[in-house]
C-alpha cells in the first residue's frame, strides 16, 4: 500500500503507517526521514530507496512470497510488542490524565 505522509520532516509520523500494519498491508512509506526511530525498518518498504516508480515496480514484481511474509511478520511482531503500546489510544489517554493529575496537584499544593 502506498503510504505517503503529507509532510516529510523529523518526527512527523501519522496513523497512515499504523493503519497499513493493522490492515495486514506492507507500507511503501514516504515521509519522516527518521521513521525507523519509531517503527522497525524491516516492516516497511522505504520509497526513498528507489530512484523512481519504475524501480519500485520492479522490486515489487520480483519480491518473493517469503520476502513479503518477512515484512508482514515484522509488522505483526511490532504490533504485539511493548514498543507499539505508546501509539495506542489507551496510552495517549493515560498520558493526558497523568498531565492533568500533575497540574491538579500543583494547583492544590499552591493553595495550601
Steps between C-alpha positions, in 0.01 A plus 500: 500500500633845416545676832608854430487758778382854427835637622851365531666640808654339806251335732197553275343156513124468470251217521561406135783254563320345798182462295702303244633269771157450656344420163769243416663704224865577441544878495702657221596792718599855418505757777698552817871455429534351849213251463720216620533676836131418542444171319726215388670547162414139415127578510491755215617549146671838502410682178814713531710192421371509142587751232153499350174308471642267236768377741239457772274304265789272403580439867136417578458268201819313589418469869458141611221381726763429766625860488144633510427289807813639670353852474164377628666310785710801603187717511309235695787465749511878542124519563534232768796673668511742789651756258168527319314565826600869502302551178170370638199701611524360854860618532411846369203533736711392798772750410244783481343394832845494662574854383160621623557326832843662541357843421212443741748408775704817434190715530399340829851509645525870418171572672608353836 
